[in-house]
Amino acid sequence: MTTTTEYQVTGMSCGHCETAIRTEISEIPGVTDIDVSAATGRLAVTTDKPVDETAVLAAVDEAGYAAVRS
């Protein structure tokens, strides 16, 4: 079952920011797609199995940004 969860990310301002977040989240097992936009601050993470929300938030934090589930 595929699930998409959306987050609001603060602190992004450019394509490099998007890449940093995409790189960190892509390391989470089960993630199949990542849609991130610095312009809107939106992050959508699609998974093919349950993924712990704290893992996603930690990955965003590791990239240097803050996120909350929207």
KEFI-249358 format. One record per residue (C-alpha): residue in three letters; y, x, z; residue number from 1. Coordinates in Angstrom, 3 decimals, padded with zeros to 6 digits. Example, Ala and Ser with C-alpha at 12.3 -4.5 7.8 and 13.67 -1.06 7.14 Angstrom:
! KEFI-249358
{nulo ALA,{-004.500,012.300,007.800},1}
{nulo SER,{-001.060,013.670,007.140},2}
This chain:
! KEFI-249358
{nulo MET,{000.000,000.000,000.000},1}
{nulo THR,{003.361,001.423,-001.038},2}
{nulo THR,{006.280,001.045,001.348},3}
{nulo THR,{009.955,001.927,000.867},4}
{nulo THR,{012.174,002.516,003.891},5}
{nulo GLU,{015.941,002.922,003.621},6}
{nulo TYR,{018.197,005.093,005.738},7}
{nulo GLN,{021.926,005.733,005.950},8}
{nulo VAL,{022.721,009.454,005.958},9}
{nulo THR,{026.005,010.938,007.148},10}
{nulo GLY,{027.450,014.290,006.167},11}
{nulo MET,{026.330,014.494,002.535},12}
{nulo SER,{028.983,015.356,-000.028},13}
{nulo CYS,{027.286,016.815,-003.106},14}
{nulo GLY,{024.154,017.398,-005.133},15}
{nulo HIS,{023.204,020.364,-002.954},16}
{nulo CYS,{023.115,018.013,000.045},17}
{nulo GLU,{020.789,015.672,-001.848},18}
{nulo THR,{018.502,018.566,-002.795},19}
{nulo ALA,{018.328,019.857,000.782},20}
{nulo ILE,{017.248,016.441,002.061},21}
{nulo ARG,{014.818,015.885,-000.804},22}
{nulo THR,{013.200,019.290,-000.141},23}
{nulo GLU,{012.656,018.617,003.565},24}
{nulo ILE,{011.341,015.068,003.115},25}
{nulo SER,{008.997,016.062,000.296},26}
{nulo GLU,{007.023,018.110,002.853},27}
{nulo ILE,{006.016,014.961,004.773},28}
{nulo PRO,{002.446,013.923,003.890},29}
{nulo GLY,{002.296,010.511,002.211},30}
{nulo VAL,{005.786,010.584,000.676},31}
{nulo THR,{005.571,009.630,-003.007},32}
{nulo ASP,{009.246,009.160,-003.960},33}
{nulo ILE,{012.653,010.086,-002.566},34}
{nulo ASP,{015.906,008.538,-003.751},35}
{nulo VAL,{018.984,010.049,-002.126},36}
{nulo SER,{022.669,009.625,-003.025},37}
{nulo ALA,{025.530,011.636,-001.586},38}
{nulo ALA,{027.970,009.115,-003.082},39}
{nulo THR,{026.568,006.181,-001.099},40}
{nulo GLY,{024.875,007.995,001.772},41}
{nulo ARG,{021.706,006.068,000.952},42}
{nulo LEU,{018.231,007.493,001.325},43}
{nulo ALA,{015.121,005.585,000.246},44}
{nulo VAL,{011.734,007.061,001.084},45}
{nulo THR,{008.649,005.602,-000.606},46}
{nulo THR,{005.248,006.299,000.922},47}
{nulo ASP,{001.665,005.446,000.067},48}
{nulo LYS,{000.547,005.482,003.704},49}
{nulo PRO,{002.263,004.921,007.062},50}
{nulo VAL,{004.760,007.671,007.844},51}
{nulo ASP,{006.281,008.130,011.274},52}
{nulo GLU,{009.999,007.335,011.088},53}
{nulo THR,{010.727,010.196,013.486},54}
{nulo ALA,{009.281,012.612,010.893},55}
{nulo VAL,{011.784,011.374,008.301},56}
{nulo LEU,{014.697,011.571,010.743},57}
{nulo ALA,{013.605,015.070,011.813},58}
{nulo ALA,{013.429,016.194,008.170},59}
{nulo VAL,{016.977,014.941,007.554},60}
{nulo ASP,{018.103,016.719,010.722},61}
{nulo GLU,{016.368,019.918,009.576},62}
{nulo ALA,{018.364,019.695,006.330},63}
{nulo GLY,{021.551,019.575,008.437},64}
{nulo TYR,{022.413,015.867,008.307},65}
{nulo ALA,{022.047,012.759,010.451},66}
{nulo ALA,{020.336,009.519,009.472},67}
{nulo VAL,{019.679,006.064,010.851},68}
{nulo ARG,{017.337,003.436,009.471},69}
{nulo SER,{019.277,000.756,007.620},70}
